[in-house]
Structure formats: C-alpha cells, structure tokens
Amino acid sequence: MNRPNILFYFSDQQRWDTLGCYGQKLPVTPFLDQLSGEGTLFRQAFTCQPVCGPARSCLQSGMYATQTGCHVNNRSLPIGMDTLPRRLAEAGYETAYVGKWHLGSDPENNYRTIAVPPERRGGYEYWMAADALEWTSHGYNGYVFDGDMQRHDFVGHRIDCINAFAVDYLHRYAASGSENPFFLFVSQLDPHHQNDRNRYEGPDGSRRKWKDYQVPPDLEGTEGDWRENYPDYLGQCHLLDENVEKLFDTLETLGLKDNTVFFYTSDHGSHFRTRNGEYKRSCEDACLHIPMIAWGGPFAGGGNIQDLVSLIDIPPTLLDVAGLEIPGHYQGRSMASLARGEAQDWPDAVFAQISEAETGRTVRTKRYKYAVTAPDFHMEEPFSPVYVENKLYDLEKDPGERQNLIRDPALEDVRQEMRARLNAFMDRALEPPRTILPPG
C-alpha cells in the first residue's frame, strides 16, 4: 500500500480568529488561508484540554488527559505507552519530532532545561526538541536537543529556528533515499506568551505592523492585557504562516508534496487574562476554539466543514489517513470521513476537561456551552466526586460569551439536556461516578 507522508504542524495558544479563513481582517495568514481553500477547513474545531501538556498527551495517545495520567503540566507520558508514533512506526513510517514536547518531565524527573532521554520521547525516532521550550528559549534565541542529547543553539527568532530544523529533517529524509513514508510532528511554542517575561514576543516590527487590528468581540471593553500584547501575538501568528510556506517550498523542491497530507492546528487559544488570572484554562471559546486545516489526500478540495470536531479526533484521523485500524480505546473519530462525505451520526457536541485553574468539565453544542466545576479544588486530583454547574452560554445570541445564563429559570430544560450530554462524555472518558449540583 502506498501510504502518504504525514506532516503535522502544531502551534501553541493560537486563537482560531487569527486566521483570515476564520475572519481575521488583516493579512496575518495568507498561506494558511490558501491551504484552507485548497484543502479542508474545519470551522468548528475545539481543544479537549486547554492546557499545554495535557492537550499534547491526548494527541499522542488518542485518549483524554485523565486517561493518560497527564491531566496537568509536568507529567510525563507513561514509558512504553501505546502512542500514535509507535503505531505508525509499526506500519513502516519514519517518525520525527521537532520543537516543544512537554511530556517528558514529572515531579521526580526534571528535563525542562536538559535533554529528554530516549525512553521519554513517546516512541519518536528522529528527535530535535526541548521538553519545555519556554524554559530553553525566548522569542529570540534559545536551544533544543538532538537525538543524541546534544544541544543545538538558535540564531534568530524561535519560530524560524524550529522550522529550520523541520526543513533540515525533510532534506535528510530525501537524501536517505528511504522508501518508507514519514510522520513529522512540528511543535512550535508560539504564539504562546513568554512565561518568565510575562509578555508575547513577536518578531521585530510586530507592534508597528499589526497595530490596526480589529478587537475580537470577547475582548472588546474588557480589562486583561490584550491591548499591549495583541500586535505581537499577531506577529507570531504571521511568522508561523511564513514558515509553513517555507516548509511547503521544501516539500515541493524535494518532490514530496504530492504524497503528503498536512495538518495545522493548535493546542488551545488565549483569552488574555479576561476570564481568569492568566491566558487559558477556562471553558470559553477564546480558549477552546482552535484553528484546524487539513490539506492533501482525502482532504483535497474538502471545503468548509461545519460539524463540531475536537483535538481528540486527530489521532484516529491520522491512523485512517495512513490506512491503519483505529484502536477501540481511542476516544475520537476520523475526520477523514467528514471530508469524504461518509460520516454517519457524527457527534453534535464536543467535550473538554479543564485542570490547573480548576477541576472543570464542559460540553459545547453549536447553540450552547455548559460548564461545571469542583467546589473543592485540588490541583493534583484529576476528578471530583461533586461538581457544581457554573456556566451556561447561548452562543447564538451571545457569541462573545458575556452573559452567563446558568441561573436563568427559563433555561432549566437546556441545563438538564446539557447535563445529560456532559455525563455521557464523562462516562465515555471512564471518569468515576459523580454528582452535579445546581448553582449555589
């Protein structure tokens, strides 16, 4: 079987509305917009965990973060776990990882600034990465480690440097003459904020170039720190777009483009400290709604898909693209069936677990968003025996999620329906029995 190459490009903390194909007015992402027109644009794509490490664990495993043991940051994937790259490698793929990993360290083993040992790399063969890229780099300059645990320093902006390692891998692959397909996972840190400097670090000139942005509806009139950060944030998104184009130039030059399926998405968005004390870890769409574009293979000319899809659907989709069987324990479904027009009974809701800022759960349909939170929050506990209803949004009337309707007696039937949907998702995720109480 002639299996396609798979190139997966992952940004970090990128809102869906930074892309022109989702309505961004400025020319921030012209190349990704072009790809969305040639391929498939998932208009309603959402993360299943709005925190970096937990979201990554879902991608590598096909399971929810509470199932992987990585429901918070600073948790490593279990050594030897049945991961996506291991399944692809068994089918003859050459697997490669470049960029931010965030799944190697745990409370007993700190690899934030040193090389991740081979047994903690999830099964990837080629390696050019750092466990916590936010600890080994800033917007300009930094370092990652190769497969032999040797340090490689950056020169220039971090986005350019990570992408250059991906370009280098493609040239190495082509020069090897391998007849096996590749699975290349490129994990950028940007447009994530710089933790130790408490700001977003775009390329030079971003504040001037992107100062005339249109304020997103959920941010307009709020506090937060988007006013000083949004131009740099858009600058980071633009540089990502430029680097995706460079990677496509390499694919074309090396004769690899026609047999490659490409994905672009992000782990979660950013609400710029308007929902809690930082940028994510909340149920609002500013956190949950992510960009998602697929190009090539079954996604060529797929158009705009309005069905709700989740990050948890990525692993089964990639196995489907490779012609492999989807394991029964995978929580998602293949989105290739949507692009082919073959999907039956596609779920009309998506589910997300929320951790670190709270122990929360949320379910979203096209019309409503419903969320619950644990009244007794303990960060290390992945579950709670009791949750309290705390948010309900009518997304049709209130897309900016400004009016919390959780106590509106007129929506009691909606609350009951959404509670039942949420319980069904939590059961499927193998969460323990729980009680959900009305708002206090």
C-alpha positions in Angstrom: 0.0 0.0 0.0 1.3 3.4 -1.0 0.9 5.3 2.3 1.2 9.1 2.3 3.6 11.1 4.3 2.0 13.0 7.2 3.2 16.4 8.2 1.6 17.7 11.4 2.2 21.4 12.3 1.2 22.4 15.8 1.1 25.9 17.2 0.6 26.8 20.9 -2.1 29.1 22.3 -3.4 30.2 19.0 -6.9 31.6 18.7 -8.9 30.5 15.7 -9.7 34.0 14.7 -6.1 34.9 14.0 -6.5 33.3 10.6 -8.1 35.0 7.6 -10.1 32.0 6.7 -11.8 32.4 10.1 -12.5 36.1 9.6 -9.3 37.9 10.5 -9.3 41.2 8.6 -5.5 41.8 8.5 -3.3 39.7 6.2 -1.9 37.6 9.0 -2.1 34.1 7.5 -2.2 34.4 3.7 -0.6 31.0 3.1 -2.7 29.0 5.5 -5.7 30.8 4.1 -4.7 29.5 0.6 -4.3 25.9 2.0 -7.7 26.1 3.6 -9.2 26.9 0.2 -7.3 24.0 -1.5 -7.9 21.6 1.3 -10.4 21.3 4.2 -11.2 24.0 6.8 -12.8 22.8 10.0 -14.8 25.8 11.1 -15.9 24.4 14.4 -12.7 22.8 15.9 -12.1 22.7 19.6 -9.5 21.5 22.0 -10.2 18.8 24.5 -7.9 20.2 27.2 -6.9 24.0 27.3 -3.5 23.3 28.9 -0.3 22.6 27.0 1.0 19.2 28.3 -2.5 17.6 28.8 -3.6 18.5 25.3 -0.3 17.0 23.9 -0.9 13.8 25.8 -4.3 13.5 24.1 -2.7 13.9 20.7 0.0 11.3 21.3 -2.4 8.7 22.8 -5.9 9.1 21.4 -7.3 9.3 24.9 -8.4 12.1 27.3 -5.8 13.6 29.6 -7.3 11.9 32.7 -6.7 8.6 31.0 -3.1 9.3 30.1 -2.1 10.4 33.6 -1.2 13.8 32.3 -4.1 15.9 33.4 -1.8 18.7 34.5 1.5 20.0 33.2 4.8 18.5 34.4 3.6 14.9 33.9 5.3 12.5 31.5 3.7 10.1 29.2 4.0 6.6 30.7 7.2 5.0 29.4 6.4 2.5 26.7 2.8 3.7 26.2 0.9 2.7 23.1 1.4 6.0 21.3 0.5 7.3 17.8 4.1 7.4 16.6 4.6 3.8 17.8 1.6 2.6 15.8 2.8 4.5 12.7 6.3 3.1 13.1 5.0 -0.4 13.2 3.3 0.3 9.9 6.6 1.4 8.3 6.6 5.1 8.9 9.7 7.0 9.9 8.7 9.2 12.8 10.2 12.6 13.7 9.6 15.2 16.3 10.8 18.8 16.2 10.1 21.6 18.8 8.3 21.6 22.1 7.5 18.2 23.7 6.2 19.0 27.3 5.6 15.3 28.1 9.0 14.2 29.5 9.2 15.8 32.9 7.4 14.8 36.1 7.7 15.8 39.8 10.6 13.3 40.2 12.4 14.0 36.9 13.0 17.5 35.6 14.0 17.8 31.9 12.9 21.4 31.5 16.4 22.6 30.6 18.2 19.4 29.8 17.8 16.7 27.2 14.9 14.3 27.3 16.2 10.7 27.4 15.1 8.4 24.6 12.7 6.3 26.7 10.6 9.5 27.4 10.1 10.6 23.8 6.9 8.7 23.2 8.4 6.4 20.6 9.6 9.1 18.1 12.8 8.1 16.2 14.2 11.3 14.9 14.4 14.0 17.6 15.2 17.7 17.8 13.3 19.1 20.7 13.1 20.5 24.2 10.7 19.3 26.8 9.7 22.8 27.9 10.7 25.2 25.1 9.5 28.1 27.2 12.4 27.3 29.6 15.1 26.9 27.0 14.2 29.9 24.7 12.8 33.3 24.3 11.3 35.0 21.3 14.9 35.4 20.0 17.5 32.7 20.7 17.4 29.5 22.7 18.2 25.8 22.2 16.9 22.3 21.7 18.5 18.8 21.9 19.0 16.2 19.2 18.5 12.5 19.4 22.0 12.1 20.9 21.1 14.6 23.7 23.4 17.2 22.2 22.4 20.9 22.5 21.7 23.0 19.4 21.5 26.7 19.8 19.2 29.1 17.9 20.2 32.2 16.0 17.2 34.4 15.2 13.5 34.1 16.1 12.4 30.9 17.7 9.7 30.2 15.1 12.3 30.4 12.2 14.7 28.2 14.1 12.2 25.4 14.9 11.0 25.5 11.4 14.6 25.3 10.0 15.1 22.0 11.9 12.0 20.7 10.3 13.3 21.8 6.9 16.6 20.1 7.7 14.8 16.8 8.6 13.0 16.8 5.2 16.3 17.2 3.4 17.8 14.4 5.4 14.9 12.2 4.7 15.0 12.9 1.0 18.8 12.3 0.9 18.5 9.0 2.6 16.5 7.6 -0.3 14.1 5.9 2.1 11.1 4.2 0.5 9.2 4.5 3.8 6.8 7.4 4.4 7.5 9.9 7.1 5.4 11.2 10.0 6.8 14.6 11.0 5.4 16.4 14.0 6.4 20.1 14.2 5.6 21.6 17.6 6.1 25.4 17.8 5.9 27.2 21.1 4.5 30.4 19.5 2.2 32.3 19.8 2.4 31.3 23.5 3.3 34.1 25.9 6.9 34.1 27.3 6.4 32.9 30.9 9.4 34.4 32.5 8.9 37.8 30.9 5.1 37.9 31.1 4.5 39.1 27.6 4.1 37.9 24.0 7.3 38.1 21.9 6.6 38.6 18.3 9.3 39.2 15.6 10.8 42.7 15.4 8.3 45.2 13.9 5.2 43.4 15.0 3.8 46.2 17.1 4.0 48.6 14.2 2.9 46.2 11.5 -0.2 44.8 13.3 -1.3 47.8 15.4 -4.5 48.3 13.4 -6.1 45.1 14.4 -9.9 44.6 15.0 -10.6 43.8 18.6 -12.2 40.3 18.9 -15.8 40.5 20.4 -14.9 38.6 23.5 -12.1 41.0 24.4 -13.7 44.3 23.5 -14.3 46.5 26.5 -12.6 44.1 28.9 -9.5 44.5 31.1 -6.8 41.9 30.6 -3.5 42.6 28.8 -4.5 42.2 25.1 -4.0 45.9 24.3 -0.3 45.7 24.9 0.1 42.2 23.5 -2.2 41.6 20.6 0.1 43.1 17.9 3.0 40.9 19.0 0.6 38.0 19.1 -0.5 38.5 15.5 3.2 38.9 14.6 3.9 35.5 15.9 1.0 34.1 14.0 2.2 35.7 10.8 5.7 34.3 11.2 4.2 30.9 11.7 2.3 31.3 8.4 5.5 32.3 6.6 7.3 29.3 7.9 4.6 26.9 6.9 5.0 28.3 3.4 8.8 27.6 3.6 8.1 24.0 4.6 5.8 23.6 1.6 8.5 25.1 -0.6 10.8 22.3 0.7 8.2 19.6 0.1 7.8 20.8 -3.5 11.5 21.1 -4.1 12.2 17.6 -2.9 9.3 16.1 -4.8 7.4 15.2 -1.6 4.4 17.5 -1.8 2.0 15.4 -3.9 2.2 12.4 -1.5 2.0 14.4 1.8 -1.1 15.0 4.0 -0.7 18.2 6.0 -2.5 19.3 9.2 -2.3 22.6 11.0 -3.9 23.2 14.4 -3.2 24.4 18.0 -3.4 23.1 21.5 -5.7 25.9 22.7 -6.4 29.6 22.4 -5.9 32.6 24.6 -8.3 34.9 26.5 -5.6 37.4 27.5 -6.4 37.3 31.2 -10.0 38.3 30.7 -11.6 35.1 32.2 -9.1 34.2 35.0 -5.7 35.3 36.1 -3.8 34.1 33.0 -4.4 33.1 29.4 -6.1 29.7 29.2 -7.6 27.0 31.5 -11.2 28.2 31.0 -14.3 26.9 29.2 -14.8 30.0 26.9 -14.2 29.7 23.2 -11.3 32.1 23.4 -9.6 29.1 25.0 -11.4 26.1 23.4 -11.9 27.2 19.7 -8.8 26.4 17.7 -7.8 26.7 14.0 -7.8 23.4 12.1 -6.8 22.9 8.4 -6.1 19.7 6.6 -4.6 19.5 3.1 -3.9 16.7 0.7 -5.1 13.1 0.4 -8.8 12.8 1.5 -8.8 16.5 2.4 -8.1 17.9 -1.0 -10.9 20.1 -2.0 -12.9 19.2 1.1 -14.3 22.7 1.5 -15.7 24.1 4.8 -16.9 21.6 7.3 -19.3 22.9 9.9 -19.5 19.8 12.1 -18.0 20.1 15.6 -14.6 18.4 15.8 -12.1 18.1 18.5 -8.4 17.6 19.0 -9.3 14.2 20.3 -10.3 13.4 16.7 -6.8 13.9 15.4 -5.2 10.6 16.3 -7.8 8.4 14.7 -7.8 10.7 11.7 -4.0 10.3 11.2 -4.3 6.5 11.5 -7.1 6.5 9.0 -5.0 8.6 6.6 -2.2 6.0 6.9 -4.7 3.2 6.2 -4.4 1.7 9.7 -7.0 0.3 12.0 -8.3 2.7 14.7 -8.0 1.2 18.2 -11.2 0.7 20.2 -9.9 2.7 23.1 -9.4 5.8 21.0 -11.9 8.5 22.1 -12.3 10.3 18.8 -13.4 9.6 15.3 -11.7 10.0 11.9 -12.4 13.4 10.4 -11.4 12.0 7.0 -14.9 10.5 7.0 -16.3 14.1 7.1 -14.1 15.2 4.2 -15.2 12.2 2.2 -18.8 12.8 3.0 -19.1 9.3 4.5 -19.6 10.2 8.2 -22.7 8.9 9.8 -24.1 10.0 13.2 -21.3 12.5 13.7 -21.5 13.8 17.3 -23.2 17.2 17.6 -21.2 18.2 20.7 -17.6 18.3 21.9 -16.2 17.8 25.4 -13.3 19.3 27.3 -11.6 18.6 30.6 -10.1 21.7 32.4 -7.4 21.5 35.0 -4.8 23.5 37.0 -7.0 26.6 37.4 -10.0 24.4 38.4 -11.2 20.9 38.1 -13.8 21.6 35.4 -15.7 19.9 32.6 -17.5 21.5 29.7 -19.7 20.4 26.8 -20.4 22.5 23.7 -23.0 22.2 21.0 -23.4 24.7 18.2 -26.0 26.6 20.3 -25.0 26.2 23.9 -21.9 26.0 26.2 -22.4 24.3 29.6 -19.7 24.0 32.3 -19.3 22.6 35.8 -16.5 23.0 38.3 -15.4 21.2 41.5 -16.3 23.2 44.7 -13.3 21.7 46.5 -10.4 22.2 44.1 -7.2 20.2 44.5 -4.8 20.6 41.5 -3.4 17.2 41.8 -6.8 15.5 41.7 -7.9 14.6 38.2 -11.5 14.1 39.2 -14.1 15.3 41.7 -17.0 13.4 43.3 -19.0 16.5 43.2 -19.3 19.3 40.6 -21.4 22.5 40.5 -23.0 24.0 37.5 -21.3 27.3 36.9 -21.7 28.5 33.3 -24.2 28.4 30.5 -23.9 30.5 27.4 -26.3 30.9 24.5 -23.7 31.1 21.7 -26.2 32.0 19.0 -27.3 35.2 20.9 -24.1 35.8 22.8 -21.0 34.6 20.7 -18.7 36.7 22.9 -19.9 34.7 26.0 -20.6 37.8 28.0 -23.8 36.7 29.7 -23.8 33.7 32.0 -27.3 32.1 32.0 -26.7 29.3 34.4 -29.3 30.7 36.9 -31.9 31.6 34.3 -35.0 29.6 35.2 -36.3 29.8 31.6 -33.3 27.6 30.5 -33.9 24.7 33.0 -34.7 22.3 30.2 -31.4 23.3 28.5 -29.4 22.7 31.6 -30.9 19.3 32.1 -30.2 18.3 28.5 -26.6 19.7 28.6 -26.0 18.0 32.0 -27.0 14.6 30.4 -24.7 15.2 27.5 -21.8 16.1 29.8 -22.4 13.0 32.0 -22.3 10.8 28.8 -19.0 12.3 27.8 -17.5 11.8 31.3 -18.7 8.2 31.3 -17.1 7.5 28.0 -13.9 9.1 29.2 -14.0 6.5 32.1 -14.4 9.1 34.7 -15.7 7.9 38.1 -19.3 8.4 39.2 -20.1 12.0 40.2 -22.9 14.3 41.3 -23.6 17.5 39.5 -25.3 20.1 41.7 -27.2 23.2 40.6 -25.5 26.6 41.0 -25.3 27.8 44.6 
